[in-house]
Every structure is written in structure tokens, then in C-alpha cells.
Amino acid sequence: ALPVEAMRSRPLLLVWYAATLMLAGRLDGVEPILREAEDAIAAAESQGEEPGPGADGTDPRYLPATAASVRSLYARRSGDPQRAVEHARRALALLPEDNLDPRSFALISLAQAYEAAGELDAAIAAFADAGALGQAGGHDYITLSAMASRANLQLARGRLREAGAVLRSALGYAAERGAELLPAVGSVRIGMGELLYEWDDLDAAERHLTEGVKLAGRTGDVEIL
């Protein structure tokens, strides 16, 4: 792995390093890395530089928006869902409507923040938007994770038919994309198993739950970051 010193001239690397620390459960190391990345972004902006596209042609707004999305995830995992919502909204405000990949990431961050804050209807709507945007951008993992999370919340609110429609759509999408073995499909199958259990179709429920646990167990954590 690159040492932190080598990342200091590349703030985006620092942002993703902070995200990696979160995945590893090392929350205590996230704040200083994120702050350093944000300071580097602010320093560049204070010099009055008009940022151009990155070397790979990415929108220059991608960097501060991604930093805000990761900050949202950090706030949520640190037990501050309202701050998580604020950071995710900031990320979305920085990005144009046609910037599909970072917007889908920001949207799923917002949806997870709403869920943590107990704003479940807002979370369901944001997960729906994230899934649609992920699908438009061809981002299978975000699409399937968002659809599974949306259906899970619908199940929790007793909206079984709505949840069933989302879960069937997710399984159809995974089949069309050849993505049936993604760990995110595990969450979809677990949701379908829970739904079928509610409908007293116990054999089918067992099949979906068994396959879902097996797929989800490949990562141990099927949510986005």
C-alpha cells in the first residue's frame, strides 16, 4: 500500500484511504486523514485555481463531492446521522445531474444516513433514486445494494407487495447483468427469503435464505462502505 506521505499530493487517494480505514473498522484513524484531504482541497480552492478535469477526464467537482460522501459515511458510523445527512446533501449539491457514478454513491450515502436517522420514508425514496441512478450508470453493486436496502425497509414497514416487486426486479436485473454471484445479491435473496417466510412459502424461503447467507458471507458486510 502507498504510505500516507505519498498520498499527500493526491487528495483523492487520501479520501479513499479514509474509506478503506472505515471498511477495516479503524474509525479512530479516519478523522485525521479526511481532515488532511479536505484541507488540501480547501487550499487549492483558496488559491483561486479554476480546477480542470482530472487526468482521466473526471469532473473536477468529483473530489470535494467524494470527500463529502465519505464524510457522510464516517458521521453515520460514528453515530451522528444528522451530520451524515448534511454531508451527503452537500455531495449531491456539488455534482451535476449527469455525473452518474459519484451521484449514485452520494445518494446511497444519503439513504443510509436517512435510515440511521429514523427517516424511513425519505430513506426508501433515496434508495430508489440511488438504484435507478446506479442502473443508468451500469454500477451493479450500488444498484443491487440500493434495491435490497429499499426492499428491506419496505418489509419493515409492512409493505410486502412493494418489497416483493423490488426484490423480483433486483433478481431479474442481476440475471440480465450476469451479476448473480455478487455479494449484494445475497442481501436481495435474504430479503426474498424473509418475504416468502411471511407468505408461508417455507421451502422457497429456505432456499433463498441459504443462498443469500452464502453470497453475503463472502464479504461479511454487504452495505456500500
C-alpha positions in Angstrom: 0.0 0.0 0.0 1.1 3.6 -0.6 2.3 5.4 2.5 0.3 8.4 3.6 3.2 10.6 2.8 3.0 9.6 -0.9 -0.7 10.4 -0.9 -0.5 14.0 0.3 -0.1 15.4 -3.2 -3.2 13.4 -4.3 -6.1 14.3 -2.0 -8.4 11.8 -3.7 -6.1 9.0 -2.6 -6.4 10.3 1.0 -10.2 10.3 0.7 -10.3 6.7 -0.5 -7.7 5.7 2.1 -10.1 7.1 4.8 -12.9 5.0 3.3 -10.6 1.9 3.4 -9.9 2.5 7.1 -13.7 2.6 7.7 -14.1 -0.8 5.9 -11.4 -2.2 8.2 -13.2 -0.8 11.3 -10.4 1.6 12.1 -12.6 4.7 12.8 -10.1 6.3 15.0 -7.7 6.8 12.1 -10.3 8.2 9.7 -10.8 11.8 11.0 -7.2 13.0 10.6 -6.9 11.5 7.1 -10.2 13.1 6.0 -9.2 16.4 7.5 -5.9 16.4 5.7 -7.7 15.7 2.4 -10.3 18.4 3.0 -7.5 20.9 3.9 -5.7 20.1 0.7 -8.9 20.7 -1.3 -9.6 24.0 0.5 -6.0 25.2 0.0 -6.3 24.6 -3.8 -9.6 26.5 -3.8 -8.3 29.4 -1.8 -5.5 29.9 -4.4 -8.2 30.8 -6.8 -7.4 28.0 -9.1 -10.0 27.0 -11.6 -9.9 23.2 -11.5 -9.8 21.4 -14.7 -10.7 17.8 -15.5 -8.6 15.2 -13.8 -6.0 13.2 -15.8 -8.7 10.6 -16.5 -11.2 13.2 -17.6 -13.3 13.1 -14.4 -15.3 16.2 -13.4 -13.2 18.4 -11.0 -16.2 18.5 -8.6 -15.8 14.8 -8.1 -13.1 15.3 -5.5 -14.9 17.5 -3.0 -18.1 15.6 -3.6 -16.5 12.3 -2.9 -14.9 13.7 0.2 -18.3 14.9 1.4 -19.8 11.4 0.7 -17.1 9.7 2.7 -17.5 12.2 5.4 -21.2 11.3 5.5 -20.4 7.6 5.9 -18.0 8.5 8.7 -20.5 10.6 10.5 -23.1 7.8 10.2 -20.7 5.2 11.5 -19.7 7.5 14.3 -23.3 7.8 15.5 -24.2 11.2 14.1 -26.9 10.6 11.4 -28.0 14.2 11.1 -24.5 15.3 10.2 -24.3 12.3 7.8 -27.4 13.7 6.0 -25.9 17.1 5.8 -22.7 15.9 4.2 -24.5 13.6 1.7 -26.7 16.5 0.7 -23.6 18.7 0.2 -22.1 16.0 -2.0 -25.2 15.9 -4.2 -25.3 19.7 -4.4 -21.7 19.7 -5.8 -22.4 17.3 -8.6 -24.3 17.9 -11.9 -27.3 15.6 -12.6 -25.5 13.7 -15.4 -22.5 12.7 -13.2 -23.9 9.3 -12.6 -21.3 7.3 -10.7 -20.5 9.8 -7.9 -24.1 10.9 -7.6 -25.2 7.2 -7.1 -22.6 6.9 -4.4 -23.7 10.2 -2.8 -27.4 9.1 -3.0 -26.8 5.8 -1.3 -24.8 7.6 1.4 -27.8 9.9 1.9 -30.2 7.0 2.0 -28.2 5.2 4.7 -28.0 8.4 6.7 -31.8 8.9 6.5 -32.2 5.3 7.6 -29.8 5.8 10.6 -31.8 9.0 11.5 -35.0 7.0 11.5 -36.4 8.9 8.5 -37.5 5.7 6.8 -39.8 7.1 4.0 -37.0 9.5 3.0 -34.6 6.6 3.1 -36.8 4.5 0.9 -37.1 7.3 -1.7 -33.3 7.9 -1.7 -32.6 4.2 -2.1 -35.0 4.1 -5.1 -33.1 7.1 -6.6 -29.7 5.5 -5.9 -30.8 2.2 -7.5 -32.2 4.0 -10.6 -29.0 6.1 -11.0 -26.7 3.1 -10.4 -28.6 1.2 -13.1 -28.3 4.0 -15.5 -24.6 4.2 -14.9 -24.1 0.4 -15.0 -23.0 0.2 -11.4 -24.3 -3.2 -10.5 -23.1 -3.3 -6.8 -24.7 0.1 -5.9 -27.9 -0.8 -7.9 -28.4 -4.1 -6.1 -27.4 -2.9 -2.7 -29.8 0.0 -3.0 -32.7 -2.2 -4.2 -32.1 -4.7 -1.4 -32.0 -1.9 1.2 -35.1 -0.3 -0.2 -37.0 -3.6 -0.1 -35.8 -4.3 3.5 -37.2 -1.0 4.7 -40.5 -1.7 2.9 -40.6 -5.1 4.6 -40.1 -3.5 7.9 -43.0 -1.1 7.3 -45.3 -4.0 6.2 -45.3 -3.0 2.5 -44.9 -6.6 1.4 -46.2 -6.3 -2.2 -44.0 -3.3 -2.8 -41.0 -5.1 -1.4 -41.7 -8.2 -3.5 -41.8 -6.1 -6.7 -38.4 -4.5 -5.9 -36.8 -7.9 -5.0 -38.1 -9.6 -8.1 -36.8 -6.6 -10.2 -33.4 -6.9 -8.5 -33.1 -10.6 -9.2 -34.1 -10.0 -12.8 -31.5 -7.2 -13.1 -28.8 -9.4 -11.6 -29.6 -12.2 -14.1 -29.6 -9.8 -17.1 -26.2 -8.4 -16.0 -24.6 -11.8 -15.2 -24.2 -10.5 -11.6 -25.9 -13.2 -9.8 -22.9 -14.1 -7.7 -22.2 -10.6 -6.4 -22.4 -10.4 -2.5 -25.0 -7.7 -2.9 -27.3 -10.3 -4.4 -27.1 -12.1 -1.1 -29.0 -9.2 0.5 -31.6 -9.4 -2.2 -32.1 -13.2 -1.7 -32.2 -12.8 2.1 -34.9 -10.2 1.7 -36.8 -12.5 -0.7 -36.5 -15.3 1.8 -37.9 -13.1 4.6 -40.8 -12.1 2.3 -41.6 -15.7 1.3 -41.5 -16.7 5.0 -44.1 -14.0 5.7 -46.2 -15.5 2.9 -45.7 -19.0 4.4 -43.8 -20.4 1.4 -41.3 -22.1 3.7 -39.4 -24.2 1.2 -38.7 -21.4 -1.2 -37.9 -19.1 1.8 -35.3 -21.6 2.9 -33.7 -21.8 -0.5 -33.4 -18.0 -0.8 -32.1 -17.6 2.7 -29.5 -20.3 2.4 -28.2 -18.9 -0.9 -28.4 -15.4 0.4 -26.3 -16.0 3.5 -23.7 -17.9 1.4 -23.4 -14.9 -1.0 -23.4 -12.2 1.7 -20.9 -14.2 3.7 -18.3 -13.6 1.0 -17.7 -10.1 2.4 -19.2 -10.2 5.8 -20.6 -6.7 5.2 -22.7 -6.1 2.1 -23.5 -2.4 2.5 -21.7 0.2 0.5 -18.8 1.1 2.7 
